[in-house]
Amino acid sequence: MTSDERPGHDEELAGSEDGTAPTLDLGVQSTVELRLAETAAPAAKPRRRRRWIWWVVLAVVAIILITGVILVETVGRTFATNLVRDEIASSLNLETTEGVAVDLGSGSLIVQALTGGLDVVTIDVDSFEVNGLESSVSVEATGVPIMTSQPVGTLSMDVSIAGSEVTKLATTLSGTGLDSIELEGSAIRVSTVFKLLFFEIPVALDLVPVAAGDAVAFEPESVILGDQQISVADLRENPLVSGLAGSLLSSQEFCVASSLPTALTIDSVEVANDNLVIQLSADGIALDDAAWQQYGTCPAP
């Protein structure tokens, strides 16, 4: 085909016949560029789709892991709580675990277990009988190991006896008959009436509870004789009332050995918030030690 026969050739050279420079039709070039853009775009879509799928997979895996951790934490905490509740009920000879509340702390149980033990464990027992007296118990233990053969860091126990129960200790608080027993400040105040000849002399005695081995003793602190407060020594030396004073001041001990494991030691006793509080401890003793299942004995009444 000659140049005269090519289509569009005359139109392309038309401008040269009147002396002007030939022009180039750009319409063809723009069409070519548009086709290139259309063919390049689809190549990037599969890569974006693959990245989106990976993010979904990672999100699903994360949700599964988080759900698993929460499930293990919940089930493990429930199991550990029930185990501690059963152990404390066994150690205190409780007939049931009702009224026993266990708190394993707010930290992650899994993280604490991986470190070898629990940071803090608190236990509250609503009803506990100590040598015939109703009481409540509060226990706090730190550094509690997962392996029961390992010693616990610290363990403290408070046995709280309400003032209404303390009145049952009349024969223990004094060797003579008492008219009243009440908690007064940091002491237990007992009162009676001395009959001397034709006179009746009201006497009140403040007793301070102290630890005495595996028992609680009550030491005279002050005496109110009539309207006068006198020392215990002066009361004993007074020839008029010394005979009566001896029986008033001859307090006995309140034994708790038969109600508590021998692993526990009485540290102190105090009157606080209208309760007689016996404070005990068992630091550094393993949870499976036989001392938690052994009890002392108290003298026969």
KOLTILO-676350 format. One record per residue (C-alpha): residue in three letters; residue number from 1; chain; x, z, y. Coordinates in pm, 1 decimal, m for minus. Layout:
# KOLTILO-676350
+--------+-----+--------+----------+----------+----------+
| residu | num | chaine |       xx |       zz |       yy |
+--------+-----+--------+----------+----------+----------+
|    ALA | NUM |      A |        X |        Z |        Y |
...
+--------+-----+--------+----------+----------+----------+
# end
This chain:
# KOLTILO-676350
+--------+-----+--------+----------+----------+----------+
| residu | num | chaine |       xx |       zz |       yy |
+--------+-----+--------+----------+----------+----------+
|    MET |   1 |      A |      0.0 |      0.0 |      0.0 |
|    THR |   2 |      A |    138.3 |   m100.0 |    344.4 |
|    SER |   3 |      A |    140.2 |    116.6 |    646.5 |
|    ASP |   4 |      A |   m151.9 |    m87.3 |    788.5 |
|    GLU |   5 |      A |   m360.7 |     m7.9 |    481.7 |
|    ARG |   6 |      A |   m308.0 |    374.8 |    489.9 |
|    PRO |   7 |      A |   m620.8 |    549.7 |    605.1 |
|    GLY |   8 |      A |   m595.0 |    712.1 |    944.9 |
|    HIS |   9 |      A |   m272.5 |    537.7 |   1026.6 |
|    ASP |  10 |      A |   m429.2 |    340.2 |   1313.7 |
|    GLU |  11 |      A |   m583.5 |    657.9 |   1454.1 |
|    GLU |  12 |      A |   m252.1 |    847.7 |   1436.6 |
|    LEU |  13 |      A |    m72.3 |    571.4 |   1633.4 |
|    ALA |  14 |      A |   m354.1 |    507.9 |   1875.8 |
|    GLY |  15 |      A |   m196.5 |    717.4 |   2139.1 |
|    SER |  16 |      A |    120.4 |    513.9 |   2140.3 |
|    GLU |  17 |      A |    m54.9 |    192.1 |   2239.0 |
|    ASP |  18 |      A |   m142.5 |    316.2 |   2585.6 |
|    GLY |  19 |      A |    206.0 |    455.8 |   2636.7 |
|    THR |  20 |      A |    132.6 |    815.3 |   2565.4 |
|    ALA |  21 |      A |    317.4 |   1020.8 |   2305.5 |
|    PRO |  22 |      A |    160.1 |   1033.9 |   1960.8 |
|    THR |  23 |      A |    m27.2 |   1356.3 |   1878.2 |
|    LEU |  24 |      A |    m51.3 |   1551.1 |   1551.3 |
|    ASP |  25 |      A |   m384.8 |   1668.7 |   1419.3 |
|    LEU |  26 |      A |   m341.3 |   2047.6 |   1342.8 |
|    GLY |  27 |      A |   m669.3 |   2078.8 |   1164.4 |
|    VAL |  28 |      A |   m507.5 |   2000.9 |    833.9 |
|    GLN |  29 |      A |   m240.0 |   2271.7 |    878.1 |
|    SER |  30 |      A |   m490.2 |   2546.5 |    956.8 |
|    THR |  31 |      A |   m682.5 |   2460.0 |    645.7 |
|    VAL |  32 |      A |   m368.4 |   2495.5 |    437.7 |
|    GLU |  33 |      A |   m288.6 |   2837.4 |    588.3 |
|    LEU |  34 |      A |   m641.2 |   2963.9 |    521.0 |
|    ARG |  35 |      A |   m615.4 |   2865.2 |    155.4 |
|    LEU |  36 |      A |   m285.0 |   3052.1 |    121.6 |
|    ALA |  37 |      A |   m439.3 |   3366.9 |    265.5 |
|    GLU |  38 |      A |   m733.1 |   3344.7 |     31.1 |
|    THR |  39 |      A |   m511.5 |   3309.4 |   m274.8 |
|    ALA |  40 |      A |   m274.4 |   3598.3 |   m175.3 |
|    ALA |  41 |      A |   m539.3 |   3871.2 |   m123.2 |
|    PRO |  42 |      A |   m661.1 |   3922.1 |   m482.5 |
|    ALA |  43 |      A |   m308.2 |   4005.6 |   m607.5 |
|    ALA |  44 |      A |   m307.3 |   4352.6 |   m435.2 |
|    LYS |  45 |      A |   m645.9 |   4472.1 |   m568.0 |
|    PRO |  46 |      A |   m538.5 |   4562.0 |   m924.5 |
|    ARG |  47 |      A |   m258.3 |   4786.9 |   m793.6 |
|    ARG |  48 |      A |   m494.5 |   4981.2 |   m569.5 |
|    ARG |  49 |      A |   m741.0 |   5017.1 |   m856.6 |
|    ARG |  50 |      A |   m473.5 |   5151.2 |  m1089.5 |
|    ARG |  51 |      A |   m360.7 |   5411.3 |   m833.3 |
|    TRP |  52 |      A |   m721.3 |   5527.0 |   m786.6 |
|    ILE |  53 |      A |   m765.6 |   5568.2 |  m1161.1 |
|    TRP |  54 |      A |   m451.2 |   5783.5 |  m1183.6 |
|    TRP |  55 |      A |   m581.2 |   6014.2 |   m909.8 |
|    VAL |  56 |      A |   m907.3 |   6055.1 |  m1100.5 |
|    VAL |  57 |      A |   m720.9 |   6134.3 |  m1422.0 |
|    LEU |  58 |      A |   m503.9 |   6394.8 |  m1245.3 |
|    ALA |  59 |      A |   m811.4 |   6552.7 |  m1084.6 |
|    VAL |  60 |      A |   m988.0 |   6578.0 |  m1421.8 |
|    VAL |  61 |      A |   m678.6 |   6734.3 |  m1582.8 |
|    ALA |  62 |      A |   m651.2 |   6984.6 |  m1296.2 |
|    ILE |  63 |      A |  m1016.4 |   7081.8 |  m1334.1 |
|    ILE |  64 |      A |   m972.1 |   7130.5 |  m1709.2 |
|    LEU |  65 |      A |   m662.3 |   7347.5 |  m1657.5 |
|    ILE |  66 |      A |   m828.5 |   7560.3 |  m1389.6 |
|    THR |  67 |      A |  m1139.3 |   7604.1 |  m1603.5 |
|    GLY |  68 |      A |   m922.5 |   7702.5 |  m1899.6 |
|    VAL |  69 |      A |   m731.4 |   7960.0 |  m1696.6 |
|    ILE |  70 |      A |  m1053.7 |   8109.4 |  m1562.4 |
|    LEU |  71 |      A |  m1199.5 |   8123.0 |  m1913.1 |
|    VAL |  72 |      A |   m890.0 |   8289.9 |  m2057.8 |
|    GLU |  73 |      A |   m879.0 |   8533.8 |  m1764.7 |
|    THR |  74 |      A |  m1245.1 |   8626.2 |  m1804.9 |
|    VAL |  75 |      A |  m1239.0 |   8660.7 |  m2183.4 |
|    GLY |  76 |      A |   m904.8 |   8842.2 |  m2178.4 |
|    ARG |  77 |      A |  m1020.0 |   9087.7 |  m1912.1 |
|    THR |  78 |      A |  m1337.3 |   9163.8 |  m2104.3 |
|    PHE |  79 |      A |  m1143.2 |   9218.6 |  m2427.1 |
|    ALA |  80 |      A |   m883.4 |   9441.1 |  m2256.4 |
|    THR |  81 |      A |  m1152.4 |   9642.7 |  m2076.9 |
|    ASN |  82 |      A |  m1337.4 |   9711.4 |  m2401.3 |
|    LEU |  83 |      A |  m1011.7 |   9803.4 |  m2574.8 |
|    VAL |  84 |      A |   m916.7 |  10056.8 |  m2305.0 |
|    ARG |  85 |      A |  m1269.9 |  10198.1 |  m2306.7 |
|    ASP |  86 |      A |  m1255.8 |  10251.1 |  m2682.9 |
|    GLU |  87 |      A |   m911.3 |  10412.5 |  m2664.0 |
|    ILE |  88 |      A |  m1007.8 |  10664.1 |  m2393.4 |
|    ALA |  89 |      A |  m1327.8 |  10750.6 |  m2581.7 |
|    SER |  90 |      A |  m1123.2 |  10816.3 |  m2895.2 |
|    SER |  91 |      A |   m862.5 |  11025.8 |  m2712.9 |
|    LEU |  92 |      A |  m1124.3 |  11246.9 |  m2544.4 |
|    ASN |  93 |      A |  m1345.9 |  11271.4 |  m2853.4 |
|    LEU |  94 |      A |  m1639.5 |  11111.4 |  m2672.9 |
|    GLU |  95 |      A |  m1940.6 |  11031.9 |  m2886.7 |
|    THR |  96 |      A |  m2010.1 |  10709.4 |  m2697.1 |
|    THR |  97 |      A |  m1843.4 |  10475.9 |  m2449.7 |
|    GLU |  98 |      A |  m2147.1 |  10484.4 |  m2221.2 |
|    GLY |  99 |      A |  m2055.6 |  10620.0 |  m1880.8 |
|    VAL | 100 |      A |  m1693.1 |  10509.3 |  m1919.0 |
|    ALA | 101 |      A |  m1587.4 |  10268.8 |  m1642.2 |
|    VAL | 102 |      A |  m1257.5 |  10079.7 |  m1665.4 |
|    ASP | 103 |      A |  m1088.0 |   9890.2 |  m1380.8 |
|    LEU | 104 |      A |   m783.8 |   9676.1 |  m1465.0 |
|    GLY | 105 |      A |   m708.7 |   9596.4 |  m1100.9 |
|    SER | 106 |      A |   m766.0 |   9284.0 |   m893.1 |
|    GLY | 107 |      A |   m447.7 |   9097.7 |   m989.8 |
|    SER | 108 |      A |   m441.2 |   8818.2 |  m1245.7 |
|    LEU | 109 |      A |   m443.7 |   8963.7 |  m1595.9 |
|    ILE | 110 |      A |   m247.0 |   8666.0 |  m1727.6 |
|    VAL | 111 |      A |     31.7 |   8706.7 |  m1472.3 |
|    GLN | 112 |      A |     50.7 |   9082.2 |  m1536.6 |
|    ALA | 113 |      A |     59.3 |   9027.1 |  m1912.5 |
|    LEU | 114 |      A |    345.4 |   8779.4 |  m1875.7 |
|    THR | 115 |      A |    545.7 |   9046.7 |  m1689.9 |
|    GLY | 116 |      A |    496.2 |   9289.7 |  m1979.8 |
|    GLY | 117 |      A |    211.7 |   9514.6 |  m1864.6 |
|    LEU | 118 |      A |    m64.7 |   9600.7 |  m1622.4 |
|    ASP | 119 |      A |     17.4 |   9733.3 |  m1277.2 |
|    VAL | 120 |      A |   m265.6 |   9987.0 |  m1239.3 |
|    VAL | 121 |      A |   m551.1 |  10091.9 |  m1466.4 |
|    THR | 122 |      A |   m819.9 |  10336.0 |  m1351.6 |
|    ILE | 123 |      A |  m1079.1 |  10498.7 |  m1576.2 |
|    ASP | 124 |      A |  m1381.0 |  10710.0 |  m1480.1 |
|    VAL | 125 |      A |  m1577.5 |  10914.7 |  m1732.0 |
|    ASP | 126 |      A |  m1913.4 |  11044.8 |  m1609.7 |
|    SER | 127 |      A |  m1960.8 |  11320.1 |  m1867.3 |
|    PHE | 128 |      A |  m1695.4 |  11513.9 |  m2055.8 |
|    GLU | 129 |      A |  m1718.4 |  11860.9 |  m2207.0 |
|    VAL | 130 |      A |  m1417.6 |  12086.0 |  m2166.2 |
|    ASN | 131 |      A |  m1450.4 |  12409.3 |  m2364.4 |
|    GLY | 132 |      A |  m1825.0 |  12426.6 |  m2313.2 |
|    LEU | 133 |      A |  m1830.8 |  12318.0 |  m1947.7 |
|    GLU | 134 |      A |  m1964.4 |  11981.1 |  m1835.4 |
|    SER | 135 |      A |  m1718.3 |  11785.8 |  m1623.1 |
|    SER | 136 |      A |  m1617.4 |  11438.3 |  m1513.4 |
|    VAL | 137 |      A |  m1280.4 |  11273.3 |  m1566.2 |
|    SER | 138 |      A |  m1074.9 |  11035.4 |  m1354.6 |
|    VAL | 139 |      A |   m763.1 |  10868.6 |  m1497.1 |
|    GLU | 140 |      A |   m504.0 |  10651.4 |  m1323.8 |
|    ALA | 141 |      A |   m219.2 |  10488.4 |  m1514.7 |
|    THR | 142 |      A |     57.4 |  10266.8 |  m1377.3 |
|    GLY | 143 |      A |    295.9 |  10040.3 |  m1563.9 |
|    VAL | 144 |      A |     69.1 |  10016.4 |  m1867.7 |
|    PRO | 145 |      A |    252.5 |   9808.8 |  m2132.4 |
|    ILE | 146 |      A |     87.7 |   9541.1 |  m2342.2 |
|    MET | 147 |      A |    269.4 |   9676.1 |  m2648.7 |
|    THR | 148 |      A |    118.7 |  10017.9 |  m2723.1 |
|    SER | 149 |      A |    446.9 |  10132.7 |  m2877.1 |
|    GLN | 150 |      A |    607.9 |  10120.0 |  m2531.9 |
|    PRO | 151 |      A |    577.6 |  10418.7 |  m2294.2 |
|    VAL | 152 |      A |    337.4 |  10409.6 |  m2003.1 |
|    GLY | 153 |      A |    492.7 |  10446.6 |  m1658.6 |
|    THR | 154 |      A |    276.2 |  10725.1 |  m1513.1 |
|    LEU | 155 |      A |    m56.7 |  10868.9 |  m1620.4 |
|    SER | 156 |      A |   m254.4 |  11127.5 |  m1426.0 |
|    MET | 157 |      A |   m591.3 |  11277.5 |  m1514.9 |
|    ASP | 158 |      A |   m827.6 |  11489.0 |  m1304.3 |
|    VAL | 159 |      A |  m1093.3 |  11694.3 |  m1480.9 |
|    SER | 160 |      A |  m1357.2 |  11799.4 |  m1225.7 |
|    ILE | 161 |      A |  m1590.4 |  12089.5 |  m1310.0 |
|    ALA | 162 |      A |  m1885.5 |  12132.5 |  m1072.5 |
|    GLY | 163 |      A |  m1943.2 |  12467.5 |   m904.9 |
|    SER | 164 |      A |  m2268.9 |  12513.5 |  m1095.6 |
|    GLU | 165 |      A |  m2071.5 |  12499.4 |  m1421.1 |
|    VAL | 166 |      A |  m1806.0 |  12742.5 |  m1295.7 |
|    THR | 167 |      A |  m2069.6 |  13017.2 |  m1290.4 |
|    LYS | 168 |      A |  m2056.7 |  13006.7 |  m1670.9 |
|    LEU | 169 |      A |  m1706.0 |  13156.5 |  m1648.1 |
|    ALA | 170 |      A |  m1837.0 |  13500.1 |  m1551.3 |
|    THR | 171 |      A |  m1671.1 |  13680.3 |  m1841.5 |
|    THR | 172 |      A |  m1346.4 |  13491.8 |  m1781.0 |
|    LEU | 173 |      A |  m1328.8 |  13556.8 |  m1407.7 |
|    SER | 174 |      A |  m1363.2 |  13932.0 |  m1431.7 |
|    GLY | 175 |      A |  m1365.4 |  14219.4 |  m1674.5 |
|    THR | 176 |      A |  m1682.1 |  14361.4 |  m1518.8 |
|    GLY | 177 |      A |  m2031.6 |  14231.8 |  m1454.7 |
|    LEU | 178 |      A |  m2064.3 |  13995.6 |  m1159.9 |
|    ASP | 179 |      A |  m2360.3 |  13944.7 |   m931.1 |
|    SER | 180 |      A |  m2256.3 |  13605.5 |   m797.8 |
|    ILE | 181 |      A |  m1992.1 |  13335.7 |   m837.7 |
|    GLU | 182 |      A |  m1939.6 |  13062.1 |   m578.9 |
|    LEU | 183 |      A |  m1669.0 |  12827.9 |   m456.6 |
|    GLU | 184 |      A |  m1540.1 |  12936.1 |   m118.6 |
|    GLY | 185 |      A |  m1278.1 |  12714.2 |     45.7 |
|    SER | 186 |      A |   m983.3 |  12692.3 |   m191.2 |
|    ALA | 187 |      A |  m1088.1 |  12996.0 |   m397.1 |
|    ILE | 188 |      A |  m1361.3 |  13118.2 |   m628.5 |
|    ARG | 189 |      A |  m1542.4 |  13413.2 |   m476.4 |
|    VAL | 190 |      A |  m1698.1 |  13664.4 |   m714.2 |
|    SER | 191 |      A |  m1896.6 |  13967.5 |   m607.3 |
|    THR | 192 |      A |  m2031.0 |  14284.2 |   m760.9 |
|    VAL | 193 |      A |  m2136.3 |  14634.1 |   m660.8 |
|    PHE | 194 |      A |  m1934.2 |  14945.8 |   m732.6 |
|    LYS | 195 |      A |  m2137.1 |  15259.1 |   m791.6 |
|    LEU | 196 |      A |  m1940.6 |  15565.4 |   m688.6 |
|    LEU | 197 |      A |  m2128.3 |  15896.9 |   m707.0 |
|    PHE | 198 |      A |  m2433.1 |  15838.5 |   m489.8 |
|    PHE | 199 |      A |  m2289.7 |  15534.3 |   m315.0 |
|    GLU | 200 |      A |  m2302.8 |  15165.0 |   m386.3 |
|    ILE | 201 |      A |  m2009.1 |  14967.7 |   m251.0 |
|    PRO | 202 |      A |  m2035.9 |  14586.5 |   m246.1 |
|    VAL | 203 |      A |  m1709.2 |  14419.0 |   m341.0 |
|    ALA | 204 |      A |  m1612.3 |  14051.8 |   m316.8 |
|    LEU | 205 |      A |  m1297.4 |  13909.5 |   m467.1 |
|    ASP | 206 |      A |  m1137.9 |  13569.6 |   m397.9 |
|    LEU | 207 |      A |   m967.3 |  13422.1 |   m703.4 |
|    VAL | 208 |      A |   m721.9 |  13131.2 |   m688.2 |
|    PRO | 209 |      A |   m702.7 |  12912.7 |  m1002.4 |
|    VAL | 210 |      A |   m353.1 |  12833.8 |  m1132.2 |
|    ALA | 211 |      A |   m208.1 |  12647.4 |  m1428.9 |
|    ALA | 212 |      A |   m106.9 |  12869.2 |  m1718.7 |
|    GLY | 213 |      A |     30.6 |  12653.4 |  m1998.5 |
|    ASP | 214 |      A |   m267.7 |  12502.0 |  m2176.6 |
|    ALA | 215 |      A |   m514.0 |  12722.4 |  m1986.8 |
|    VAL | 216 |      A |   m637.4 |  12804.9 |  m1637.1 |
|    ALA | 217 |      A |   m580.0 |  13154.0 |  m1496.4 |
|    PHE | 218 |      A |   m744.4 |  13308.3 |  m1190.0 |
|    GLU | 219 |      A |   m523.5 |  13517.7 |   m963.6 |
|    PRO | 220 |      A |   m676.1 |  13762.2 |   m711.7 |
|    GLU | 221 |      A |   m598.3 |  13657.5 |   m355.1 |
|    SER | 222 |      A |   m799.5 |  13890.5 |   m132.6 |
|    VAL | 223 |      A |  m1062.6 |  14164.8 |   m160.9 |
|    ILE | 224 |      A |  m1354.6 |  14237.4 |     68.6 |
|    LEU | 225 |      A |  m1461.3 |  14599.3 |     19.4 |
|    GLY | 226 |      A |  m1779.1 |  14667.5 |    210.9 |
|    ASP | 227 |      A |  m1705.9 |  14526.1 |    553.8 |
|    GLN | 228 |      A |  m1327.7 |  14554.2 |    522.5 |
|    GLN | 229 |      A |  m1078.8 |  14311.1 |    379.3 |
|    ILE | 230 |      A |   m796.2 |  14480.6 |    193.4 |
|    SER | 231 |      A |   m510.2 |  14364.5 |    m19.2 |
|    VAL | 232 |      A |   m525.5 |  14358.2 |   m395.1 |
|    ALA | 233 |      A |   m237.4 |  14607.1 |   m414.9 |
|    ASP | 234 |      A |   m417.2 |  14856.2 |   m184.9 |
|    LEU | 235 |      A |   m732.9 |  14825.9 |   m390.9 |
|    ARG | 236 |      A |   m543.6 |  14911.3 |   m706.8 |
|    GLU | 237 |      A |   m371.2 |  15208.3 |   m542.3 |
|    ASN | 238 |      A |   m688.7 |  15356.2 |   m393.1 |
|    PRO | 239 |      A |   m766.6 |  15664.7 |   m607.2 |
|    LEU | 240 |      A |  m1138.4 |  15636.6 |   m536.2 |
|    VAL | 241 |      A |  m1185.5 |  15288.0 |   m669.5 |
|    SER | 242 |      A |   m871.4 |  15225.3 |   m874.9 |
|    GLY | 243 |      A |  m1057.8 |  15283.0 |  m1199.8 |
|    LEU | 244 |      A |  m1322.2 |  15031.6 |  m1109.3 |
|    ALA | 245 |      A |  m1073.1 |  14791.5 |   m955.0 |
|    GLY | 246 |      A |   m885.7 |  14760.9 |  m1279.8 |
|    SER | 247 |      A |  m1182.7 |  14611.4 |  m1459.9 |
|    LEU | 248 |      A |  m1263.5 |  14382.1 |  m1165.3 |
|    LEU | 249 |      A |   m911.5 |  14246.1 |  m1140.0 |
|    SER | 250 |      A |   m849.3 |  14203.5 |  m1511.2 |
|    SER | 251 |      A |   m928.3 |  13832.4 |  m1522.4 |
|    GLN | 252 |      A |   m878.8 |  13631.9 |  m1836.8 |
|    GLU | 253 |      A |   m763.8 |  13279.2 |  m1895.4 |
|    PHE | 254 |      A |   m989.4 |  12977.6 |  m1940.5 |
|    CYS | 255 |      A |   m843.3 |  12775.3 |  m2227.4 |
|    VAL | 256 |      A |   m874.8 |  12394.5 |  m2230.4 |
|    ALA | 257 |      A |   m633.4 |  12314.3 |  m2514.5 |
|    SER | 258 |      A |   m906.3 |  12246.1 |  m2770.2 |
|    SER | 259 |      A |  m1067.2 |  11978.9 |  m2551.8 |
|    LEU | 260 |      A |   m768.4 |  11771.9 |  m2440.1 |
|    PRO | 261 |      A |   m494.9 |  11578.9 |  m2626.7 |
|    THR | 262 |      A |   m160.1 |  11757.5 |  m2652.7 |
|    ALA | 263 |      A |     m2.9 |  11457.1 |  m2478.1 |
|    LEU | 264 |      A |   m148.4 |  11594.3 |  m2153.1 |
|    THR | 265 |      A |     15.6 |  11872.5 |  m1953.2 |
|    ILE | 266 |      A |   m165.1 |  12083.7 |  m1693.5 |
|    ASP | 267 |      A |     22.1 |  12039.7 |  m1364.6 |
|    SER | 268 |      A |   m202.8 |  12227.5 |  m1122.4 |
|    VAL | 269 |      A |   m553.0 |  12357.7 |  m1064.3 |
|    GLU | 270 |      A |   m741.2 |  12370.7 |   m736.9 |
|    VAL | 271 |      A |  m1082.0 |  12409.6 |   m579.3 |
|    ALA | 272 |      A |  m1172.0 |  12093.5 |   m388.4 |
|    ASN | 273 |      A |  m1502.9 |  11944.8 |   m272.8 |
|    ASP | 274 |      A |  m1703.5 |  12216.2 |   m449.4 |
|    ASN | 275 |      A |  m1534.6 |  12138.3 |   m779.2 |
|    LEU | 276 |      A |  m1279.0 |  12315.3 |   m992.8 |
|    VAL | 277 |      A |  m1024.0 |  12037.2 |  m1049.6 |
|    ILE | 278 |      A |   m771.4 |  12052.2 |  m1333.9 |
|    GLN | 279 |      A |   m487.2 |  11804.9 |  m1275.6 |
|    LEU | 280 |      A |   m298.6 |  11682.8 |  m1581.8 |
|    SER | 281 |      A |    m32.2 |  11420.5 |  m1655.2 |
|    ALA | 282 |      A |    129.0 |  11232.6 |  m1944.8 |
|    ASP | 283 |      A |    414.2 |  11030.7 |  m1796.5 |
|    GLY | 284 |      A |    637.9 |  10822.8 |  m2021.9 |
|    ILE | 285 |      A |    434.2 |  10867.9 |  m2340.9 |
|    ALA | 286 |      A |    349.5 |  10565.1 |  m2554.9 |
|    LEU | 287 |      A |    m18.7 |  10485.5 |  m2591.1 |
|    ASP | 288 |      A |     m3.0 |  10495.0 |  m2971.1 |
|    ASP | 289 |      A |    180.5 |  10829.1 |  m2979.5 |
|    ALA | 290 |      A |     25.0 |  11075.9 |  m3223.1 |
|    ALA | 291 |      A |     m3.5 |  11332.6 |  m2942.2 |
|    TRP | 292 |      A |   m305.2 |  11141.5 |  m2809.0 |
|    GLN | 293 |      A |   m495.2 |  11224.8 |  m3128.2 |
|    GLN | 294 |      A |   m382.3 |  11587.0 |  m3160.6 |
|    TYR | 295 |      A |   m549.1 |  11886.2 |  m2993.4 |
|    GLY | 296 |      A |   m450.9 |  12245.4 |  m2937.3 |
|    THR | 297 |      A |   m648.1 |  12555.4 |  m3024.6 |
|    CYS | 298 |      A |   m814.6 |  12820.4 |  m2811.2 |
|    PRO | 299 |      A |   m857.5 |  13188.8 |  m2896.0 |
|    ALA | 300 |      A |  m1192.1 |  13286.1 |  m3037.6 |
|    PRO | 301 |      A |  m1424.2 |  13429.8 |  m2769.3 |
+--------+-----+--------+----------+----------+----------+
# end
